[in-house]
Amino acid sequence: MVNTLIGDLGHYSVILAFVTALVSAIAFAFASNAKELTPEQKDWKSLARGAFFVHVIAVFGIIFCLFNIIYAHRYEYHYAWSHSSNHLPVHYMISCFWEGQEGSFLLWIFWHALLGLVLIKFAGKKWESPVMAVFSFVQLFLTSMILGIVIGDLKIGSSPFILMRDFMTDAPVFQMDPNFVPKDGTGLNPLLQNYWMVIHPPVLFLGFAATLVPFAFAIAGLWKREFSSWTKPALSWGLFAAVVLGVGIMMGAYWAYETLNFGGYWNWDPVENAVYIPWLVLVGAIHTLLAYRKSRTALRATFILFITSFLLVLYATFLTRSGILGNASVHSFTDLGLSGQLFTYLAAFVVLAIGLLVYRWKNIPATEKEIATYSGEFWVFVGAAVLCLGAFQVLVTTSIPVYNAFMGFIGVKTNVALPADQIAHYTKFQMWMGIAIAMLSGTGQLLWWRKQKDGTKLSEAFMLPLIFTGLFAALILLVSKMGYIERIDNPVYILLLVTSLYAVFSNLAILFGVLRKNVSIAGGAVAHIGVALMLIGVLFSSGYSNIISKNMSGMVYAREFGDDINRDNVLLWRNAATDMGPYKVTYKGQYLEVEGLPDYVNKQQLFRIEDEYKAIARGPLKDGDKVLYTSGDTVNISPENTYYEVEFKNRETNEAFTLYPRAQVNPQMGLLASPDIKMFGTKDLYTHVSTIPDPNEEKEWGELKEYQVKIGDTIFVNDYVAVLHGIEQAKDTLLLNLKPGDVAVQADMQVLGERRTYHAHPIYAIRDRMVGRVPEEIEDLGLRIMLMNIDPEKGAFTIGINTTQKDYIILKAMEKPFISILWIGTLIMSLGFVMAIVRHYKDGKSGGAATKGPAGKVTIKREKQLA
Amino acid sequence: MKRIHIIGILVIAVAIMIIMSTASDASVYVPFSEAQARAKDGDDTKVHVVGRLKKDEKGHIVGMKYDPTLDPNYFSFVLVDTNRVEQQVVYYSPKPQDFDRSEQVVITGNMKENVFVADKILLKCPSKYTENEVKVETASL
């Protein structure tokens, strides 16, 4: 049955949300322009609020409808059909929700709606109307993206509530039967079936949504000519946006590290860059804002940067959703034909925001006084400039596909491509940005806090951190020279290491010296330590990432260009140990996930049946000592992913551990391999499968060889010894579906493999004088054994054996030294941000009255004490 | 001149440097003929080439060599560029699994002697994320 009600309800909710956003934007704008405390303003405001509340309810309605469509497997809707499937666990249904463009817009809309409510409650009389006008205006733009209305040739938005029959009007199924409902969906992209994909998108979109808040305050400040007081609420919100966006980005990086197989956490993919750019600018904006609040400088820069950061979020949206990246990115969204609409919005916001800024430019107060080079603000300002340059560099390169599209639009054919070696290209600049940031964050912080204790000499503040930096740098370089850790001899890397250490120690000095008495204001120092640690983590894990799976077999296809070509993948035959780095590595078999069992189960222990999500246990399946399933039980399995058991044994210490890199052959996407990672204290060992024998290709069996044997006889096949122990009643009746009158026997055979002994039970059955044979396959050995014939009179048996190529995998393995420092640094940075938010929020509450006037003396003094 | 102006000039200088460096790092999409011409001039910069796999009348891919059991890091195939020029390409990595189904292939690399050595392969497969066919067999159920 096609359920059109829920979709209609959803669609009407979208329209309602759109209309109420429009009403609310207009009404808040009028309220904002009306004279204060007049009945007129009050009326506009209550209308606007009412409209916004209805808007929020409508947004919840849309979400409810869409989730219901997914949750109830309503495949008459295209969204459910293309993003979900019957076998998807509930927590991944949440990921389906935002796998598509429409759902992710919806997620963004949802966060805006919530933040809007918070602002109505807490922004205060002065700010509510102008800020919410901006907010509602943005909501208008976002809801229109999922409107799904077609007027003539103009398509406005793409509705998530479109029915299959309306989406695929050409499909013959729907022409025959419009009420046809597919039985199953096409499923969620397997790479997104990861717990980080449940949490990463909401965090990222909350970051996007939060970036709007300081932007809205900046616009409101320009609009209402409140050039100074907007900075107070904008600071806490800006910090909030920066930490959420930053954490969102790093979650994405961690997901990529765990799930994708490009060998790292950051690939400079345009989609990653598109979020990194606004984040850098946002952090820059926070720094100029702090400088402004301390010494009334850099206000114009603050306006520019907050406005730019939001515009860059819009630009990121345009890049990733318009299809303009095309071949340049592996994971941008599908093009929904909305690029025109997206571009219109982007252009509108750019023109409006920059227009307003230019219009008010002369009115924005700027100081004529010169900032001293020994003041913290000066270096903070320089730091912001460096961050923006870093963002600019990524922007210029990431936009290369846009230049081509633009030139094509005006009729000039261009053929510019992204740099061939993107990582080298970006690293070249970003490493220097890292060095500059580390250097400035140390120096800037020391100078910033020095003012607190007047009279201390410059040299005193710098002495201790410099000594510690020198000592530690020397120590690390010494340890590296002695070979205990990676050998650091690249001068730029050494510089990055030293400056990062300097940043750590100068901020530690501040933490212990100046801030000891007041931990609550230490957020900045903590965040900077986190950033410096992240830089060190990146330096080691990326700069010294070391591929250990070098092909040492000496067998190469062709030596066209000598031996200097990297051969980074190694072939592992099943059960044959191969040397790799310090390890002896053995590929031992294929495993599957079985519901209820914590460990993976060897495929040889499962008999697969027609329903691919079920299998029959061929022996007891245990969790430790507890037997959960006995032979013959039906178990639920996840057939998509195969886990390849790979044992690593250290040749010196004999310590062994097992990794299970996984791969699945997806009908739509080919081989999807995800790594498995072993974490050591000083490094990660990261391995993934690069190629497997194509599972869809039939195995090529060698010629059948027949052996006449008696019980107790031995057969030699391919270096293996097989013994026939006896003949018994067939036990594996499951396979045969035996009926009364049928006769079935099985051979009891033993095969000695390299590692262990295998039991084989090929079956010979007779039903209605027809002979049936069920062979037994020993995948480990590449053997298939068949009981061909029985001669009861002579007591002789004919055993047929085929051999095939043994199973293998091609593996890539690399070591990532000290990657944990990157994750620890991320946590510390986030902690620092949170401390800063708490502190500035409290500060905003207690000092709210003092900032009313522009640059009043009282304010400055207060802030000097607190900054 | 104020310090802020000095900073401004420095920022602009770095920005110009970034743009210029990006322009020189940026690669180009070229046909094989141009890639060969570059190699002749001793220019070993890496380029992008867009093409399709060479196929016979039956649609089977021709000229593809990959034997992981012999050398997992050697994959060779023939690519036909947009000007219908054929070229042998060598890729010193395992063969991408969905390679056979790809409609369009973008390779990055340069010519070395008579072969094009690719260090990156981007595949464009039909309907990677958006499947527009419903399995009709379910209709009979």
Interface residues (C-beta under 8 A of the other chain):
Chain A: W81 S82 M164 M168 A171 P172 V173 M176 D177 F180 P182 K183 D184 T186 N189 N327 T334 E370 I371 T373 F378 F381 V382 A385 C388 L389 F392 Q393 V396 T397 I400 N415 V416 A417 L418 P419 A420 D421 H425 K428 F429 N551 M555 V556 Y557 A558 E560 F561 I565 N566 R567 D568 N569 V570 L571 V665 Q668 M669 G670 L671 S690 T691 D694 Q805 Y808 I810
Chain B: K2 R3 I4 I7 V11 V14 A15 I18 I19 S21 T22 D25 A26 S27 V28 Y29 V30 T45 K46 V47 H48 K65 D67 P68 T69 L70 D71 P72 N73 Y74 S76 V90 Y92 S93 P94 K95 P96 Q97 D98 F99 R101 V106 T108 G109 K112 E113 V115 V117 D119 K120 L122 K124 C125 S127 K128 Y129 T130 E131 N132 E133 V134 K135 V136 T138 A139 L141
